[in-house]
Amino acid sequence: MTELCYPSCAKPQTRRGEERRLALLLCATDLFLERGYDAVSLDDIVNHAGGSKASIYKYFGNKEGLFTAICEYRRELFFAGVCFPFDPERINLRNYLTQTLQRFYQHIILPDNIAFMRMFTEQSQKDMQLAQYFYDKCALNIQDTIAFALEYAHAKNEIYCLQPKFSAMMYFGILRDVEWRNLMGLDVPENDAEIFDYINYSVDLFLKAHQKV
């Protein structure tokens, strides 16, 4: 993959065009997960989704552009359903941190998401530009969202946090063991309540470490 952006790609101008683009994107995702990225051709995608390869070239540029668009789509879904911006008028910091980790956990244990992350990890090893792009757009973005909440609480004298970005990295380390177990196919606790107890315990320790002295 030589580029992540394809300036010549057209954006759908009609609802039908949006539906066609989404259908190609979702169909390609299913085929990639079922057979593996390298085993799927553009003809395979068109045969399953309908239409022609011209639509793929028009909306995505090529197969690599289509995969990038899939990653972007799933990233947007993640931020829409898991990592919400902190709103101190509606939720306190502890509940925000706890609920974010609970949603994150429920996201990463879904079989489809596990399969996609395995595929993405494999593809990103072949293209470091892709890896860097999505690290910046996803991992750093997630950390920045949490860092903002910590920085806000520090400014309000609710906690002591001089390095919110470092603390945000530490915070997401709470579920690192679960992430790795999922990706490597190892057993994880079957009872969500056990994980939620662990999350509550860990968030309490995390905030205790940031108490004002």
N, C-alpha and C positions, 0 to 999 in steps of 0.2 A: 504494500500500500504506500503510494508516494505522496498522497495528499489526503487530508481529512475533510476538506471543504471543496465542493465542486461548483464554482461560480456559474457554470453553464446550465446547471440543473434548474428546471422550471418549478415554480411553486404552483400548486393547483389553484386555478382561478374560480372553480365552481365546486359546489358540494359534491357533485358526482366525481370530480377529479380528486377531491380529498378522500372520498370513499374508496376510489380505485387505488390511490397511493397507500392507504391504510391496509387494504386487503392484501396488497403485495407484501407489505412489511410484516403483517401477521402470518401470512402463509410462509414466507421465507423463514421466519422465526421457528415455526413448527417443524419445517423440514430440516433446518440446521440442528435443532435439538434432537430430532429423531435419527438423522443419518450422520451428523457431523458436518462442519462447514465445508471442508474440502470435497466431500462426496456429493454435494448439491450443486447443480448447474443452473444457469439462468433459465434454460429450457424446462428443467424440473419445476421451477417456481411458477413459470407461466402456465405449464400444463395443469398445475393444481389451482392456481389463482384465477386463471383465465386471462384474456387479453393477449398482449404481445410483448416481446422483449423491448420494443420501442418505448413502452411505458416505463420500464426499469431504467433505460438510458435517460429518458426525459426527466424522471423524478429523482434518480439516485446517481446517475453517472455511470456506474458499473457495479459489480458484485461487492467490491470493497466499500463503495459508497453506501450501498444498501445495508451492509453490516453496521457501518457507522451510524446510519439513521436508526437502526434497531436499538443500538446502545443508547442513543439520545432519547428515544421514545421511552425505554425502560427507566432511564435516569429521571425523566420528567415524572413518570408514574411514582417513582420512589419518593421524590420530594413532595409530590401531591398527597401521598398517603402515609408517609413515615416521618419525615423530618420537617416539621412545621417551624416557621419563625417564632421566636419567643415573644409573647404578648403579656407583659406583666400586669395588664389590666384584667386579664381573664384567668391567669394561672400563676401560682407561686413557683419559685425556682425548683424546689424539690420535686413537686408533682410533674413539672415540665421535663426534668431530667429522667425521672422514673418512667413516665409514659413514653418518652422518645425511645428509650431502650426496650421497652416492652413491644412497641410497634416494630422496631428494628429486628428484634428477635423473631417475631411472628412472620416478618418478611423473609428473613434468611433461611428459615426452616422449610419453606415451601419447595417441594420437589422441582418445580419448573424453574424457580430462581436458583436453586443449587446447580441444576444442569446448565443453566445459562452462564453462571459465574465460572464453572469449569471450562466451558467453551471459550468464554471471553479471556480467561487466563491463558489458555493455549494460544489463542490468536494474538494476544498482545505480546507474547514472547517472540512472535515472528515480526512484529513491527513496534519498535519502541516509541515511535511517534504516536501511535494509537494509545499505547499504555500511558504515556506522559499526558496526552490530551485528556483522557478520562480520569486520570488521577487528579489533574487540576480541576476538572469540571465536576467531579463527584466527591472523591475523598476529601479534598481540601475545602470544597464547598460545604460539605457536612460539618467538618471541623470548624469552619468559620461561623456557621450558624450557631453552634454550641458556644464558641468563643464569645460571640456577641452577647449571649445570655449571661455568661460569667462576667464579662466586662461591665455589663449594665448593673448586675448585682454588686459588683465591687464599687462602682461609682455611687451606688445608693447606700454604701456602708453595710450591706447585708452579709457580705463575705469578704475575705482577703484573698485577692487573686491578681498578682502583678504580671503573671504570664498566662493570660487566658488561652492562647493558642496551645501552649504546652499542656495546660490542664485539659483542654478539649481532646488532645491526643490520648492522654491518660484515661479520660472518661470512656472513650470508645474501646479502649483496651479491656474494659470489663467483659465484653462479649467475644473477645478474640478467640478464646478456647472453643466456644460454641461454633464460631465461624470455621475454624480450622477442622473441627471434627466433621462438620457438614461437608466441607469440600473434599475431605479425604475419605468420606464414606464410613466414618467411625460412629459408634453408638452415641446418642445424646439422650439426656433424660426424657422419658416419655411423658412425664407429667409437667405441664406448663407451670403449675403452681410452684414446683420446686425451683424452676428458673426465675419465676417472679419473686420468690422469697430471696433468692440470691441477688437479683437486681436491686431490691429494696435495701438489703444489707450493704451492698456495694455503694449505692448512692449515699447512704447515711455515712459510710466511712469517707467517701469522697468529699462530702460537704464538711465533715468534721475536720478534715485536713485543711479546709479553707476557712475555718472559723477565724473571726477577728480575735486578736490577742490584746 
